[in-house]
Amino acid sequence: MKRTYYIITLICILLMFGSKAIAQNPIIRNQFSADPSVRVFDGQVFLFPSHDILAKPGQGRPNWFCMEDYHVFSSANLTDWTDHGVVVRQNNVKWADPTAYSMWAPDCIARNGTYYFYFPATAIEGINGKGFSIGVATASKPDGPYIPEPEPIKQVHGIDPNVFIDHDGQAYLYWAQGSIFVAKLKENMLELASNPSVVEALPKTGLIEGPYLFERKGIYYMTYPHVQHNIERLEYAIGDNPMGPFKYAGVIMDESPMHCWTNHQSFVEFNGQWYLFYHQNALSLKFDKNRSVCIDSLFFNADGTIHKVLPTLRGVGLTNASQKIEIDRYSNKSPTGSSVAFIDSSDAFKGWKALLNSPNAWMQYNAVDFKGPMLKTVQAKVRSSKGGIIQLRLDKPDGLVLSEITLPGGHEWKTVTAAVRNSHHGIHNLVVVLKEGHPVEIDWLMFY
């Protein structure tokens, strides 16, 4: 079964992207990003996440979520993400408490040439009641600039707004406040057209939040994070109407192996393939209130149910052999002698390194595209205190040897080159094996 899904994944990737390099997880590496909402506008994928920062004295609540603004990112290929900067900031929203640092999970949707950005924030006392309200900012382009409305949406109290426009043009707003609520929106997308009602037939115990509804082949999927045990997992229910009733259908993603307390999801179909966007605390293992957005492919069974998604380091798509290959985002590795660590434990944004600690230890990185002219040389950024030899093999740990690289001893990172013995075209898995010598660390490698 796993092999079948891998083959299906690879075929879809080849059809979509040719030989373009694709994202590895997490996809945003220079800041924390969470609660991803994704939309396809004019052939590009736009990512609207929340933005975690560390609380400071007088800035947010210590050891809790701290968010003061929103960025928007875009990509034409799920590889190269452009940060368009801050689009909404708490101190530019008239009704929001500028001391709350509670700009939680947002969403965005387009209608009649206008882009509507929905976001929760703690309202100034006396505005729309106490606690969280949900506001809207509008723009003429998906990357902004966005202008917040002077007041939040009336009758709406809660977090995690999600908007869905059905085939008949009716728009719906979903949000969370203990339960998940839904209401119809007016044509102006700024006011409710019906009273809020609870979405029924969802779990009654355990925290439930983060609604995200999408439709596929006449089935409406109500998805949400739910604490069944100790931390959130992603679940879904299905129905034939945007307002329900829904029937529980299963788990989309199990609890985070990184033990992140939260998760938050959105779904997008792009060039014929569905994707799940979610978050983990990959760049902040000791503090799960600083999260990072990830992507993995999503598949449906014949009856419309969702095949459970396993979070990966590798992410989606192909990587060009002539670009930097971060082997630490591995697809598979030897059961012993191989591991991953931060390059600099004091600055996670510098990324990770692969460690091979004993002879015959290996890491495998799937779906590398050896396109174009014959590649004759390989370059690697490595470190090994006493030196060693690594082999680059095709497809499996005992596969054809592409190159053998001798690593000099020393405590500094060095970029070394070696000849490619057997250059091959096509799509291959790349396996790095420690042939002999002492432990080695690998930042990246590339062919040219």
matplotlib code that plots the C-alpha trace (Angstrom):
import matplotlib.pyplot as plt

x = [0.0, 2.8, 4.6, 1.4, 0.8, 4.5, 4.2, 1.0, 2.6, 5.6, 3.5, 1.4, 4.5, 6.0, 2.9, 2.6, 6.1, 8.4, 11.9, 11.2, 12.6, 9.8, 9.4, 10.8, 9.3, 8.9, 8.4, 9.0, 12.5, 13.2, 10.3, 7.7, 4.4, 1.3, -2.4, -2.0, -4.8, -4.1, -5.9, -5.2, -5.5, -4.6, -2.6, -0.5, -0.8, -1.2, -0.4, -2.1, -0.6, -0.5, 2.9, 4.3, 6.9, 8.4, 6.7, 8.8, 8.2, 5.2, 4.7, 2.3, 1.8, 5.0, 5.0, 1.9, 1.0, 2.2, 1.1, 1.0, 0.6, 0.1, 2.3, 1.2, 3.4, 2.9, 4.4, 3.9, 5.4, 5.2, 9.0, 9.9, 7.9, 7.8, 7.1, 5.0, 5.5, 3.0, -0.5, -2.4, -1.0, -2.8, -2.1, -3.6, -7.0, -9.2, -11.3, -8.4, -6.7, -3.1, -1.7, -3.3, -0.9, -3.7, -3.8, -4.7, -5.6, -6.8, -8.4, -8.8, -11.1, -11.8, -15.1, -15.9, -12.3, -12.0, -9.9, -11.4, -9.0, -10.7, -8.8, -9.5, -8.3, -9.1, -11.5, -11.1, -13.4, -16.9, -16.6, -18.7, -18.6, -15.7, -13.0, -12.3, -14.1, -13.5, -12.7, -12.2, -9.6, -10.0, -7.7, -7.7, -4.8, -4.1, -0.8, -2.4, -2.3, -5.3, -7.5, -9.2, -12.9, -13.4, -15.6, -15.6, -18.4, -21.5, -22.8, -19.5, -17.4, -14.6, -11.5, -10.2, -12.5, -13.0, -15.0, -16.5, -18.4, -20.6, -21.4, -24.6, -22.7, -23.8, -20.9, -20.6, -18.5, -17.3, -15.5, -14.8, -15.8, -16.1, -18.0, -17.8, -20.3, -21.6, -23.6, -24.4, -22.7, -24.3, -23.2, -20.9, -19.0, -18.9, -22.2, -24.1, -27.1, -28.4, -28.1, -25.1, -25.8, -23.7, -22.4, -23.8, -22.6, -19.0, -17.1, -18.8, -15.7, -12.2, -11.1, -12.3, -11.4, -9.9, -12.8, -11.9, -14.5, -13.9, -15.9, -14.9, -17.2, -20.3, -19.0, -18.5, -15.6, -15.7, -12.2, -11.0, -8.3, -9.6, -8.0, -9.1, -6.3, -3.6, -2.8, -4.6, -5.1, -6.8, -10.2, -13.1, -16.8, -18.6, -22.0, -24.0, -24.6, -22.3, -24.3, -24.5, -25.6, -22.2, -21.1, -17.8, -15.5, -12.1, -8.7, -6.7, -3.4, -2.5, -1.1, 2.3, 5.3, 7.0, 4.4, 3.1, 0.0, -1.8, -2.3, -4.2, -5.1, -6.2, -6.6, -5.9, -6.1, -3.3, -2.6, -4.7, -3.2, -4.6, -2.4, -2.7, -1.1, -0.6, 1.9, 4.4, 7.0, 9.9, 11.9, 11.1, 11.1, 11.2, 8.4, 5.4, 3.9, 6.3, 5.1, 6.1, 4.0, 4.4, 2.9, 2.2, 0.2, -3.4, -5.2, -8.8, -10.2, -12.7, -15.6, -14.4, -12.9, -9.4, -6.3, -4.5, -1.6, 1.8, 3.9, 7.2, 10.5, 10.8, 7.6, 6.4, 7.8, 11.1, 14.5, 16.9, 20.2, 21.9, 20.3, 21.2, 19.9, 19.4, 19.8, 18.6, 15.1, 15.3, 12.7, 14.3, 17.4, 19.4, 17.9, 21.1, 24.0, 22.0, 20.3, 19.5, 20.4, 20.3, 23.4, 23.3, 21.2, 21.0, 19.6, 17.2, 16.6, 20.1, 18.5, 19.6, 22.5, 22.6, 24.8, 26.3, 28.0, 29.1, 30.2, 27.4, 25.0, 22.9, 20.2, 17.9, 16.4, 13.7, 12.8, 16.0, 15.9, 19.1, 18.1, 20.0, 23.6, 25.6, 26.6, 30.3, 31.0, 29.4, 29.9, 29.2, 29.3, 30.6, 32.4, 34.3, 36.8, 38.9, 37.8, 36.0, 34.6, 31.0, 29.4, 26.5, 24.4, 21.3, 17.9, 19.0, 21.8, 23.5, 22.7, 25.0, 27.8, 27.5, 30.4, 32.8, 33.8, 36.9, 36.3, 39.3, 39.6, 38.9, 36.4, 35.3, 32.7, 34.3, 33.0, 34.6, 34.2, 34.5, 34.0, 30.8, 31.6, 28.3, 26.0, 22.4, 19.4, 15.9, 14.3, 16.2, 16.4, 19.8, 21.4, 24.4, 26.4, 29.3, 31.7, 34.4, 36.0, 34.8, 31.4, 30.5, 28.1, 26.5, 24.8, 24.0, 25.3, 24.7, 25.7, 27.0]
y = [0.0, 2.5, 1.7, 2.2, 5.7, 6.7, 5.7, 7.7, 10.7, 10.6, 10.4, 13.4, 15.4, 14.6, 15.7, 18.9, 20.3, 18.7, 19.3, 22.3, 22.2, 21.8, 22.7, 20.8, 21.0, 23.5, 25.8, 29.1, 29.2, 32.8, 33.4, 31.4, 30.8, 28.9, 28.4, 28.3, 29.3, 28.8, 29.9, 29.8, 33.2, 33.8, 30.6, 31.2, 29.8, 32.4, 31.5, 33.5, 32.3, 33.7, 34.9, 33.6, 35.7, 35.4, 37.4, 40.1, 42.3, 44.5, 42.5, 39.6, 37.0, 35.0, 31.4, 31.8, 32.5, 36.0, 37.4, 41.0, 40.9, 38.9, 38.3, 36.9, 34.6, 33.5, 30.8, 29.8, 26.4, 25.5, 26.0, 29.6, 31.5, 35.3, 37.2, 40.2, 41.6, 42.6, 43.1, 43.7, 44.8, 44.9, 48.6, 49.5, 47.9, 50.5, 48.0, 45.6, 45.9, 46.9, 45.3, 41.8, 40.3, 37.9, 38.0, 34.3, 32.1, 34.1, 33.3, 35.1, 34.7, 36.6, 37.9, 40.3, 41.5, 42.2, 40.2, 39.7, 38.9, 37.6, 37.6, 37.3, 39.6, 40.7, 43.7, 46.8, 46.5, 47.8, 47.0, 44.0, 42.6, 41.0, 38.6, 37.7, 39.2, 38.7, 41.5, 41.9, 43.8, 44.3, 44.8, 44.9, 42.5, 39.3, 40.6, 43.9, 46.5, 45.6, 48.1, 46.9, 47.7, 50.1, 47.5, 43.7, 41.6, 41.9, 38.8, 37.0, 36.1, 33.7, 32.7, 30.9, 32.4, 30.4, 31.5, 29.3, 30.4, 27.7, 27.1, 29.1, 32.1, 31.9, 32.7, 31.1, 32.1, 29.5, 30.1, 28.5, 29.4, 26.2, 24.7, 25.4, 28.0, 28.8, 31.7, 32.9, 36.1, 38.9, 39.7, 42.4, 39.7, 42.0, 41.2, 38.1, 37.1, 34.6, 34.1, 32.0, 28.3, 25.4, 22.9, 19.7, 16.1, 17.1, 15.9, 17.1, 16.5, 17.8, 21.1, 21.6, 24.7, 25.8, 25.0, 24.7, 23.7, 22.7, 20.9, 18.1, 16.2, 17.2, 16.3, 19.0, 18.4, 20.0, 19.7, 20.8, 20.2, 18.2, 17.1, 13.5, 12.7, 15.3, 17.3, 18.2, 15.9, 16.8, 15.2, 15.7, 15.1, 15.0, 16.2, 17.3, 20.9, 23.6, 24.1, 20.4, 18.1, 16.4, 12.9, 12.1, 10.5, 10.0, 11.4, 13.3, 13.5, 12.0, 13.9, 15.6, 13.4, 16.6, 16.9, 20.2, 20.9, 22.6, 21.9, 23.9, 22.9, 24.1, 22.3, 23.4, 21.8, 23.0, 21.8, 18.7, 17.6, 18.2, 19.4, 19.6, 22.6, 22.3, 23.4, 21.8, 23.2, 22.0, 25.2, 25.4, 21.9, 23.2, 25.8, 24.7, 28.2, 29.0, 27.0, 26.5, 25.7, 22.4, 20.8, 17.2, 15.7, 14.7, 11.7, 10.5, 7.0, 6.0, 6.7, 10.3, 9.6, 11.0, 8.8, 9.7, 12.0, 11.2, 14.3, 14.3, 16.2, 15.8, 17.7, 17.5, 17.4, 17.2, 18.7, 19.6, 17.9, 21.2, 22.9, 22.5, 19.2, 19.3, 15.6, 16.3, 16.6, 12.9, 10.4, 7.4, 6.6, 3.8, 2.6, 3.3, 5.7, 8.5, 11.5, 15.2, 18.2, 22.0, 23.5, 26.1, 25.2, 28.9, 29.9, 27.3, 29.5, 28.4, 25.0, 21.5, 19.1, 15.4, 13.3, 9.9, 8.5, 5.0, 3.1, 2.1, 4.6, 6.3, 8.8, 8.7, 11.8, 10.9, 12.4, 14.2, 15.2, 14.7, 16.7, 18.5, 18.0, 15.3, 16.3, 15.8, 17.2, 17.2, 19.7, 19.3, 21.4, 19.1, 18.8, 15.9, 16.3, 13.4, 12.9, 10.2, 9.0, 9.2, 7.7, 9.0, 6.1, 6.0, 4.8, 2.5, 2.2, -0.5, 1.1, 2.4, 4.7, 8.2, 9.6, 9.1, 12.1, 12.2, 14.6, 16.4, 16.4, 19.6, 21.4, 24.0, 23.6, 23.0, 22.9, 19.9, 18.7, 15.3, 13.8, 12.1, 8.6, 7.5, 10.4, 9.4, 11.2, 11.0, 10.9, 9.0, 8.7, 9.9, 8.0, 9.3, 6.5, 6.8, 4.3, 4.6, 6.9, 9.0, 10.7, 13.3, 16.2, 17.3, 20.6, 20.3, 18.9, 19.7, 18.6, 20.6]
z = [0.0, 0.9, -2.3, -4.3, -2.7, -3.3, -7.0, -7.3, -5.6, -7.9, -11.0, -9.9, -9.1, -12.5, -14.3, -12.3, -12.0, -14.5, -13.0, -10.8, -7.2, -4.6, -1.0, 2.0, 5.4, 7.0, 4.0, 5.7, 7.3, 8.3, 10.7, 12.6, 10.7, 11.8, 11.2, 7.4, 5.1, 1.4, -1.7, -5.4, -7.0, -10.7, -10.9, -7.8, -4.3, -1.6, 2.0, 4.8, 8.1, 11.6, 12.8, 16.0, 17.9, 21.4, 24.1, 25.7, 28.8, 28.0, 24.7, 25.1, 27.8, 28.7, 27.7, 25.6, 22.0, 20.9, 17.5, 16.5, 12.7, 9.6, 6.5, 3.2, 1.0, -2.6, -4.8, -8.4, -7.9, -4.1, -4.1, -4.1, -1.5, -1.7, 1.5, 0.7, 4.2, 6.8, 5.6, 8.8, 12.2, 15.5, 16.1, 12.8, 13.6, 15.3, 17.2, 18.3, 21.7, 20.7, 23.9, 23.4, 20.8, 19.8, 16.0, 15.7, 12.7, 9.6, 6.3, 2.9, 0.0, -3.2, -4.5, -7.4, -7.6, -3.9, -1.5, 2.0, 4.8, 8.0, 11.3, 15.0, 17.7, 21.2, 21.0, 23.0, 25.9, 25.1, 21.4, 20.3, 23.8, 25.6, 24.3, 20.7, 17.7, 14.0, 11.6, 7.9, 5.9, 2.1, -0.8, -4.6, -4.8, -2.8, -1.5, -0.3, 0.9, 3.1, 4.8, 8.0, 8.5, 11.4, 13.3, 13.7, 12.3, 14.5, 16.3, 15.9, 18.9, 18.7, 16.8, 13.6, 10.9, 7.7, 4.7, 2.0, -1.2, -2.6, -6.3, -6.0, -4.8, -1.1, 1.3, 4.7, 7.7, 10.2, 13.5, 16.9, 20.4, 22.4, 19.5, 15.8, 14.5, 11.0, 9.5, 6.1, 4.9, 2.9, -0.6, 0.8, 2.8, 5.8, 7.6, 8.6, 6.6, 9.2, 12.9, 14.0, 14.7, 16.0, 13.5, 14.8, 14.9, 15.8, 18.9, 22.2, 24.4, 24.1, 22.6, 19.1, 17.0, 13.6, 11.2, 7.5, 5.0, 1.4, -1.3, -3.7, -6.0, -4.2, -0.7, 1.8, 4.2, 7.6, 9.0, 12.4, 15.1, 18.0, 21.3, 21.7, 24.1, 25.1, 22.0, 18.7, 15.8, 12.5, 12.0, 9.5, 9.0, 5.7, 4.5, 1.5, 2.6, 3.8, 7.0, 7.7, 9.0, 9.0, 9.9, 11.5, 8.9, 10.5, 11.2, 8.6, 10.6, 13.9, 16.9, 16.1, 16.6, 17.7, 20.5, 19.2, 21.3, 18.3, 14.7, 12.1, 8.6, 5.1, 1.8, -1.7, -5.2, -7.3, -10.9, -10.3, -7.0, -3.5, -0.6, 3.1, 4.7, 8.5, 11.2, 13.6, 16.0, 13.8, 14.4, 18.1, 19.7, 23.3, 22.9, 20.9, 20.8, 17.9, 14.9, 11.3, 8.2, 6.4, 3.2, 2.3, -0.5, 0.1, -1.5, -1.5, -1.5, -4.1, -1.8, -1.1, 2.3, 3.0, 3.1, 6.4, 5.9, 7.5, 8.2, 6.4, 6.4, 2.7, 1.8, -1.8, -5.3, -7.1, -6.3, -9.1, -8.7, -9.6, -6.6, -3.0, -1.6, 2.1, 2.9, 6.5, 5.0, 4.4, 3.1, 4.9, 6.9, 8.5, 11.8, 13.6, 13.1, 11.4, 12.9, 12.4, 14.5, 14.2, 12.7, 15.5, 18.5, 19.5, 16.1, 14.6, 11.5, 10.3, 9.6, 10.1, 9.4, 8.7, 11.0, 9.9, 13.0, 12.0, 8.9, 6.6, 8.1, 5.4, 4.6, 1.6, -0.1, -2.6, -6.0, -7.3, -10.9, -12.8, -15.8, -18.6, -19.5, -17.9, -14.4, -13.8, -10.4, -6.9, -4.2, -0.5, 2.6, 5.3, 8.6, 10.1, 12.9, 11.8, 8.2, 6.4, 3.1, 2.0, -1.1, -3.1, -4.4, -6.6, -5.5, -2.5, 0.0, -2.1, -5.4, -8.1, -6.8, -8.3, -6.5, -3.6, -1.5, 0.8, 3.7, 5.3, 9.0, 11.0, 13.1, 10.5, 7.8, 4.4, 0.9, -1.0, -4.5, -6.2, -9.6, -10.6, -11.7, -13.2, -14.2, -14.8, -16.2, -14.9, -11.4, -8.7, -5.0, -3.7, -0.8, 1.2, 2.8, 5.3, 3.7, 6.3, 8.8, 11.6, 12.1, 9.5, 9.3, 6.1, 5.5, 1.7, -1.5, -5.2, -8.7, -11.6]

ax = plt.figure().add_subplot(projection="3d")
ax.plot(x, y, z, "-o")
ax.set_aspect("equal")
plt.show()
